[in-house]
């Protein structure tokens, strides 16, 4: 007797909905924090008065840009999930 096929969709109960909501909120939080960190690293050399420290932070601008891009990706994924959830009946 062959085994039944695996389910293709997750069960729609309160536990899975709560887990999905928590995962979406985590994405939103990660996106906001990454964007804030990236902006802080990219913009801060213009406000630092010490030339040595300004150079050190300016050399880390690649990390700031990466953080900005990563934060935007998290926010985009969050928005994509929210739009997909709104379409469901």
C-alpha positions in Angstrom: 0.0 0.0 0.0 1.6 3.3 -1.1 2.0 6.2 1.3 -0.2 9.3 0.8 1.4 12.4 -0.7 2.8 15.1 1.6 0.6 18.1 2.2 1.4 21.1 0.0 -0.1 23.8 2.3 0.3 24.6 6.0 -2.7 24.1 8.3 -4.7 27.3 8.8 -5.0 27.4 12.6 -4.3 30.0 15.3 -0.8 28.7 16.0 0.4 29.0 12.4 -1.3 32.5 12.0 0.4 33.7 15.1 3.8 32.3 14.0 3.4 34.0 10.6 2.5 37.3 12.3 5.5 37.1 14.6 7.8 36.3 11.6 6.5 39.3 9.7 6.9 41.6 12.7 10.5 40.3 13.1 11.2 41.2 9.5 9.8 44.7 10.0 12.0 45.2 13.1 15.1 43.8 11.4 14.5 46.1 8.4 14.1 49.2 10.5 17.1 48.5 12.6 19.4 47.7 9.6 18.3 50.9 7.9 18.9 53.0 11.1 22.4 51.4 11.5 23.2 51.9 7.9 22.2 55.6 8.0 24.1 56.1 11.1 27.3 54.7 9.6 26.9 56.5 6.3 25.9 59.9 7.7 28.0 60.1 10.9 31.3 61.1 9.3 29.8 64.5 8.4 29.0 65.2 12.0 32.2 63.9 13.7 34.7 66.6 14.5 37.8 64.5 15.2 39.7 63.9 11.9 41.0 60.5 13.1 37.7 59.2 14.1 36.1 60.7 11.0 38.5 58.7 8.8 37.8 55.5 10.7 34.1 55.8 10.4 34.4 56.9 6.7 36.4 53.7 5.9 33.4 51.7 7.2 31.0 53.2 4.8 30.8 50.0 2.8 29.3 48.3 5.9 26.8 51.1 6.2 25.7 50.8 2.6 25.4 47.0 3.0 23.3 47.5 6.1 21.1 50.0 4.1 20.6 47.5 1.3 19.9 44.6 3.7 17.4 46.7 5.6 15.6 47.7 2.4 15.5 44.0 1.3 13.9 43.1 4.7 11.4 45.9 4.3 10.6 44.8 0.8 10.0 41.2 1.9 7.8 42.4 4.7 5.7 44.5 2.3 5.5 41.6 -0.1 4.2 39.3 2.6 1.7 41.9 3.8 0.4 42.4 0.3 0.1 38.7 -0.2 -1.8 38.3 3.1 -4.2 41.0 2.1 -5.2 39.3 -1.1 -6.2 36.0 0.6 -10.0 35.7 1.1 
